[in-house]
Structures are given as structure tokens and as C-alpha cells.
Amino acid sequence: DAPRFAFSIPAENKKEPKLWYQWRVLPQGMKNSPTICQWYVASLLSPVRDTHPQAIIYHYMDNILVCAPTHKLLQHALHDTTEALKTAGFELQESKVQRTPPWKYLSLQIDQQTIRPQKVTIDAKIQTLNDVQHLCGAINWVRPLLGLTNEDLDPLFDLLKGGNDLTAPRSLTPEVKQALEKVSRAISSRQVLRRDPDLPFSFIILGESEPPRPHFSGTDSGDSLLIIEWVFLGRHRPKIITAPQEMIAALIVKGRFRIWEMTGWDFACIHIPTKFDFGPLTNAWVDRLLETNEALQLALDSYAGEISIHKPPHKLFQ
């Protein structure tokens, strides 16, 4: 199995592509390989990242986002980034360098405090399975920013059922139209907020019974709540009966992995539902679950933060 052995190591804060290790690197066979492009640009930016460890430099193909805690540091990091690219022979158009908000990166529009989808076209002219797949893919891309629940989107995703023929006919039902209206309203009115580096991260699980409702990670500052991202369970669950605590464990695993991926940090506090079918959750019940439930034990492995059974003091949870 040695020739097929490979593994990757993620970078802290996702500031560069994952490092990929494998037994042998085979020729790509194409000059415009996206993998080669990512690798080459990463090799050019690596010295800049080492020179400016406080800056965060994201890149995807020819899209580069440079962030820094101060304007002075940002200017130095941006200058070194552009010089590194120019030295390698890249041509940069000054008109495309965005120095003032809103900044547009990939499909996101980043303002001074908020992040929202740049533009998502909801094409309701669905005729085939292929049309449904494209639409669901676009919606899934922005779900973490909009907080759209599985229940909100179930009618739309149900259109994916019924075979793999991409030309198979599909039509809009009243339920699907209603779901698309919810998506359109969310795109026009919802957003997430940029993180405050002085505030800790919390993971708040919404819902009081099975199944838990959507959940999000965010930072809490007294009366204000900065929603950073929404996190969801997958739509396709095992056909066997799943206990609420196991779904909570799955959410905690997903949330902790995501916050590690985004920031390199863990949550300062994890808020779990205050009620189960057997009644209100107490600290004694939490201790009991942690002693007996393997899924929760694994989900909270090496977790050093607080576990709270109380809702955060914010009007959203009242």
C-alpha cells in the first residue's frame, strides 16, 4: 500500500493550502492544473507569511485576500505580497486591488463588520435534475452565512431523489416555491459578523428536544452577539434510532473541527439544550452523560473550556 499512502496537514487559520504528503508525485499531464496553480502561488506567498506572521493571507487560484490587525502591518504585508508576485512574473492590475470596503473575495462581500454572500442567483426555472443540483449547490455554499435549516430546505432537496439521470424532469411544487422564497429572503436580509479578536468563541446549540435545531458558533459580548457561522447536522441520518445526546455529540465534533480550521482555537464555552424528553437538563445529568456516553466523550476529548446548560443572556434565546 505504500505507493498509495498519502496524508495532508492543515495550516493554522487556513492561511495557506494544506500540505500534502504522498509516496510519489505523478505528472499532472496538463499545464493548467488547479493543483499546480495552488501549489505554485502558495510557494510564492510562503516567505511573505513567514515575514508577517500576524497577517493572514488567503488565496484561491488568482484570488488573494490579505488581512492584518493594523493598517501599517496590512500595508507592509500587501506590499510584500504584490512584490513577490511581480518578481515571479505575474502581472497585477492596480484597478483590481481592493483597498477599501466592501471587499469581494470569491463569493463573499466583506464589510467593516459584516460578511454576506456577494451574489447568489436563485433560478426558479427548474426543469431537470441537473438544474436542481446546481441550485442546491449554490444554496449549500451560503448556508453557513444565512442560517437556513434542514427543515427550510427539505422540499427543495427532496427533488434530488428519484434516480441519477441528469436530464430527468423536475418541476416546482408549492412547497419548493415556499422554500425558495425563504432562501431569497435570507439572502437579502441575513449576514454573519466579523470576529472580534478580544472576545472568546462560544458554541450554542439551539433546540430543546430531538432533533436539535441548527446551531452556530459565535462570540458573546454581554448583550451583543456576534454570529460568526451557522453549523448544521447532515440531512441524511442513519436509519437506526439516534439519541439526542449522540446528535449533540456530532454537532460538537463538527463545530470544534470548524473553529480549529478557522482560527486554530477551541471554544471557551459550549452551550447545550436545556431540555430533553426526560425533562430539564441539569449539571448532574451532564456529568452522568459524560461518564456513560462514548460519543460525547469522544466529542469533548481534550476540551478544556466550559460546558453550560444555560442559555446565553441574549434576546435571541429568550
N, C-alpha and C positions, 0 to 999 in steps of 0.2 A: 504493500500500500504506500510505500514511501514516495513514489513519483506523484501520487495524487494527494499527498499531505499538504495542507495549507491552513493558515490562520491569519487573522487580522487583529491589530491593536488600535483601538480608537484613541484619538487625540483629545487632550483635555480641552473642554469648552468647544469641542468640534472646530477648533481654529484651523485645522488642516485635514485633508483626507486621511482615512485610516491607513496605517502602514500594513502592507500586505506581504506576507512571507509565504513562499512556496518552494517546493523542491527544485523546480525548474521553470524558467520563464520561456515560453514558446513564442515564436514570432506571431505578431498580430495578423500579418498578411494584408494590412491596409494602412495607408498613411494618415488617414483622418480618424483614427481610433479615439473615441472619447476617453478611454482609459489612459492612453498615452498622453493626451492633452492634459488631463487632470494631473498626471504624474509630473509632466514637464513644468507646468505652471507652479505646482507645489514645490518643485526643486528650486525654482527661481525665488519664490517667496520665503523659503525656509530661513535664509540668512536674515531677512528683514524681521521675521518673527523672533529670531534669536536676539536681534539688536533691540527690539522693542517688546519685551515680554509682557508689559502692561496693556499693550494694544491687542485687539482681536482682529484677525484678518481672515475673512471667509472668502472662498472662491468656488465657483462652479463654472467650468469651461472658461469663457471670457468675461464672466461677471465677477467682480471683486468688490467686497464690502470691507471698508476699513473703519474700525471703531476704537476709541480711546477715551479714558476718563477725563482728560483735559484737552482744551483746544490746542495748546502748544504741542503736546505729545502727538495729537492727531495730525498736525501739520508735518511734523518730522516723519511720522510713520507713512503718511501719504506720499511725501516727497521721496522717501527711500523706496517705496513700492513702485512708483512710476519710473524712477531711475533704473531699478532692477529690470523692469520690463523693457524699457527703451534700450538698455545695454544689450539685452538678448535679441534685439531686432524687432520687437513689437512696435507697432505704430498706435499711439493713443490720440484720440480726438478730444481736444480740450472741451469741446461743446458737450461731450457725453459724460464729463466728470461732474458729478452732482455734489456740490459743496453746501447747499442749503436745503432745508426740509421743504416738501416731503421727499425723502429718498426712496427710490424704487429699486428693489433688488429681487430678482426672479419674479414671483407673482405677488410680492408684498409691497405695501406702501407704508413706510416708516415715518412717523411724525415725531415731534418733540416728546410726546408722552404715549402715543397710541401706535398700534400696529393693526392694519386691516388688510383684507385681500385687495390687491391692486385693481383687478377687474376680472370678474367671473361671469361668463355669458351663460345664462340658463336658457338653452334652446329647447323649447317645449314641442318642437316638431319631431316627435319621436315616431319612427316608422319601423325600425328593425332593432334586433338585439344589439347590433353594433352601436347604434345611436344611444341606447341605454347605457352601454358600457362606458362610452366616452363621457356621458353626463355624470354617471356615478363616480367616475374617476376624478372629474373636476370638483365635485362636491366633497369627496373624501379628502382632497388636498387642503380644503379650507375649514374642515370641521373643527380642528383643534382651536381655531380662532373664533368660531361662531357658537359653539356650544349646542349644536344640533344633536338631539338624542337619537338613539336607535329607533325609538317609537315614532319620532318625527319622520324618519326616512324609510320605515318598513314598507309602505306601499310602493315606493319607487324601487327599492332593492328587490322586491318580490318579482318585478318584471325580468330580473336576470334568470329566473328559474325557467325550466322547460326545454332544456337541450342546449347544444353548443353551436348550432348553425347561426352564424353572424347575420345572415340575411333573413332569419325567421321574423315574421311580422310581430310588431308590438304596437299597442295603442294605449292612449291615456284614459284612465278611469277617473271618476270624480275624486277618489281618494288620492290618486297620484297628483292630480292638479292641485289639490289642497296641500300636499306635501311640498310641491314646487313653490307654491305661494309662501309657505313658511321659510323656505330657503331664500327666496328673493327678499323677504322682509329682514331676515337675519343678515344678509349681505349688506343691505342698505343701512342697518341700524346698529349692528353689533361690532365689537372690536375687542382686542386684548390690549394690555398696557405694558409698557416697557418696565423692566425691573428697576428697583431702587437698590443699589449695592449696599446700602446701610441697613436694609431690612432682611430678616431671615425668610426662608421659604416654608410654607405650610402646605399640607396636602389635605384637602377637605372632601370627604365622601358624602354625597348627598343621598338622601333616601332613608326610610325608616323600616323597610321590610324587603323581602325578596321580590324581584331582583333589585339591587341597588341602582339608583338613578345615576346619570352621568356625574362625573367627578372632575375636579380641576385642581391644579396646583397654583398657588399664588403666594403673594407676600401680604402680610396683615400688619397694618399700622393703626391700631386703635379703631377709630370709626371708619377709616378708609380701607378699602380692599383692592389690591392691585391684582387683577386676574391675569396671570401670565399665559396659561394654556389650559384647555379642557382635555380630559383623558377619558376614554371610553372602553368598556369591555367589547370584545368582538361580537358580531351579530350571530355567528354560528357557534353555539354551545354544544357540549356533549349531550347525547340523548338521555344519559343517565341523570338521576336527580342530583343537583348540585346544591349544597347547603349555602346559606347566605355568607357564612364566615369564609367559605372557600372562594366565593366570588370577590369578597373584600380582599382576601389574600392576593388574588390575581391582579386586582387593581393596584394594590400596594407595590407589587413587583413591577408592574408596568410604569407606575408613577415614579418609583425610585430609579428605575433604569433611565427614564426620560430626563429626570432632573440631573442625574450624573452626566448624561450625554450633553445636556445643555450648559451646565455650569461647573461640573466637577465637584459639586457639593451634595449633601444629603438634606432631607427635610429637618427643620428644627422641631416641627410638631406634625403629627398625623391625627386628624380628627376622624372618628369613625361614627357610623349611625348610632343614634341614641336609643333606638327601639328595634327589637326583633319580634318575631311572632310570639316568643315566650314572655315578652314584656320589656320594660326599660333595661338598657344595658348599664351595668354597674361596674365599678372597679374590680369587685370580686369576680364577676363574670369574665372580665378581660383577663385577669390572672389565670382563671380556670381554662379559658380558651388557649392561652399561650402555653399552658402546661400540657394540653391534650391534643391540640390541633397541629398536625405536622405542616399543613400548608401555610398557616400563619407563622409558625416557627421559621420556616424557610424564607418567607416573605420579609420577615423582620430580622434576618440574620445580620449581625454586626451593626444593627441600628442603635444609635446612642441618643436619639432625641426623645421627645415627649410623646406619649400616646394619650389623647384626650377623648373623653366620652361626652364632652360638652360642645355645643355649637359655638362658633366664633361670635363675638359681640358685634354683629353686623346685621343691618335690616334685611339683607338678602336671606338670612337664615331664620328670621322670626316668623 
